[in-house]
Amino acid sequence: MNFMHALTSAWNDRNSLLCVGLDPDLARLPAHLKGRPDAILQFCRAIVDATADLVCCFKPQIAHFSACRAEEQLEALIAHIHARHPGVPVILDAKRGDIGSTAEQYAIEAFDRYQADAVTINPYLGRDSVAPYLAYRDKGVILLCRTSNPGGSDLQFLDVGGEKLYERLARLVSEEWNESGQCGLVVGATFPREIARVRALTGDMPLLVPGVGAQGGDVEATVRAGCSADGKGLMINSSRAILYAGSGEDCAEAARIVARETRDAINRYRPSLPAAAMP
């Protein structure tokens, strides 16, 4: 699967900019799943099946699986998404950052082992740390730029020759690193002014925007700041607000309701919406 082609098709076919983050927490799983050896897989698979027609992508967070020794369940989950919901891309949220042969192994982990369609990475070790991921030209490489946490300003707002570090990174990625058109950037919904600045610097480059939902990011401000001219260009992530919308055996149905509400709230502020009715 070519990530950028699949993402564009998902934006169009599902009329959605919503990305559902899959961050399973064993302590918050419904009671009927607790104690099962495949509880994480069963929970995430139910959420996926309930929301797949409402999203442009899914984003499993690798630490939430590996901390529970559930890497094989993550592999099975991504395989399930590809088999059951073909065309819905999967972003592995790993935020890897290393150099040389280690970066090469991380790229193999993301793209060969887990079969992810895209991966998040930390670019602050420079171009050579990103190159092993860029070698997979059909895969998406989504680089941290202006993150949603308050402490991101400690470094990302540093002045580097008259511009902020996050601005320099946005320009560098869009002008020099994105030769195959496979790059995107992470910009937090908690900073709509910076979303607008990154959009101005990068044109139509896809932006992954965490921070909507439990982190309090404003949907209207995010959409108005970040949409490309055609009303696309964003993957607006919501994780906990959707995953844990319900706590019983109806958790998937509850997740679907919140996902639909979030998708519709996003679409309310998009310019140039397609004329076709929303599903």
C-alpha angles and dihedrals in degrees: 000000000000104000099212093047091048092048092050091048091049091051089053103036097042097032088223140127093184121122116191113213116216106212105154118198115193091210092058100044117118115270094246090063100043114112095023113124089223096041095125093050093047093049096046093043090054091051091048094050091048096050108027095105090053100053141071092210146346125238117200113193108225097210092060088060102037093048087062094042087248100133091123089053089053090053090049092047094053090046088051092052092050093047100040099033106029113189096032105113123222122218114200105215100212105132091207119181125177142112142248120350092357092059088049090055092049089053090051089049093053101040107025103030101035096025091221117172093218139005136206116233140179108243100191094105089065140241097318090058090054098043097084090059094044088056087073092073097183092054129085120244111198114189128202109249115151107004126206098238119098092234091061088086090066089079109004093063096051114127113247110181097325099321134077119261093245089053091051090051093049091052093044093053096044097043104035115010101045097074093136095041092243102118132103134172135230113231120169122239088223089074109050093164090059091045088058091048093051090047090053091050098045107037112211098350111141115256123206106211118194123179104070114123118012093021092055102240114162113246097204094047091046095051095044092048099043113031117110117235092271093054095257134084098101138100101192108196127212119173121157096029089060101032095053100033086118132027103197138061088295092062094118093051090049090049090052092053093052092043091053091047091050093047091050093047089053093048092050090072101037120114120226097018114187115259093235116104117256116253 
